């Protein structure tokens, strides 16, 4: 169990720091494969609440800094420090709990997250919800006994909300509020408007200070709310418009001497335009570069520029790659 607790502690430390989609998926799989894994996670999260009872003091602040220095999240490919492997429940739990709870009142948890200007950031919250922050986005998250609050200070975030009927999930973007229980939706806060798109379930959109001014959106619908303007009617988004609004969520694919067949397979997971390899020997050709997963057209353009490959366009959404003769 010591190794299991240590692994749980490492996952939770990564979660609080903000992890990639792959790390979030790895955690979900690890937690679901063995009841002991889930129990270890719950045990550490419970310890977080116990440590929150400690009063804030100069000594506590100094201890917080020491623990934070010891427990900086490690990326994949690095080994756990020997003390973490051997410490057992208290050390593993304290490593994570101090990072997020020592200065937080027991009644609620309040945290802030931001994404760098040059990349996305995934944040997994303790309630099971997941936030995907677009470049440069910033949010404040506060969990109370009767609701979960998120203040979108700037930027754009996609929310995948864990269902909890006793605590609705409320996102505020200026005067606009989006309320959900268990659903998925995208909110973009601009200089003079707020753009809401629902990808799963339904949400209620309202505005502060305007009694009775609210609307409901279901999956596939979106709305753009101008600053100070009445709430417009909900509208269903055409598939192309939906893809365009959510295109920023596509991951960045990086290739270095990657076989073309592998690169094509990865693009086809995300892109509406599907690629096929028409000549078997072409699949082993190594390629390199970085591309957003939903922009296969840019990838194809690079292949054409090299002069070794030609493209046969079968339809608007199907391209066949062949060796140039």
C-alpha positions, 0 to 999 in steps of 0.5 A: 500500500505504501507504493500505491499511496505514493503514486496517488500523492504524485498524481494529486500533486500533478493535478493541482499543478495542472496536467496534460490530457494524457496525464488526466486520462492516465490518472482516471485509468489508474484510479479505476483499475483497483479499489485500493487506488481509489481508496488511497486517493480518497484518504489523501483528499480527506487528509487535505481537509484535516490539515486545513484545520491548522491555523495560519501562522509564521511557523505554518507558512514556513512549513508550507514553503518547505513542503512545497519545495520537497513536493514540486510535481515531477513530470513523466520519466522522473523517479519519485524521491526515496523519502516519498516511496518509503514515507507511508500515509502521512508523508504522502498525504501531507505532500499534496494536502499542504500544497492546496489546503494549509492556508484554506479555511475548512469550510471551503476550498478556493484556488486560482489557475492560469494557462501560459500564453503559449499553451493550454492547461488542463486542471482536474478539480477535487470534485471530479470536474475538469477545466481546459484553459485556453492560452492566457486564460485565468480562473478563480475556483471556490467550493462551498457547501451548497455550490461550486463557483468559478470566476472566469477572469479572462480568456476561454475555458471548456468545463466538463462538470461532475454531476452533483445535484446538491452543489450546482456548478456556476461560472461567472464571466463578468455579469453573465452566469452559466449554471450547470449540474453535470454537463460540458460547455465552453465559455469565452470572455471577450472585451465586450461579449461572452460566448457560451457553447454547450457540448453536452447536457444543458445549462442555464444562462442569466445576467446579474441584476436582471430579474427573469432574464435567463435562457436555457441552452442544450447540447449543440446550442450557443449564444453570444451575449453583448455587454449590457444587451438583453439575452438573445434567443438560444440558437442551434449551431451548424456543425461547421460553426461548432467545430470552429468555436471549439477548434482551439481545444485540439492538441498540438501534435509533434512529430520527429522522424515519425512514420507517416502512417502513424502521423496520419492515424493521429490526425484522423482522430481529431480532424474532419478531413480524413487522410489515407495512404495510397502507397504502402511503402509511403507509410514508413517515410519519416516526417517531422514538425508540429501541427494542431490536430484539427489542421490536417490541411497545413500538414498536407501542404507541408508534404506537398512542398517537399515534392515527394508526395502528391494528394488525390482529393476524393471528396471534401473530407477525404484525401489520399496521399500517394508517392509522386511519380 
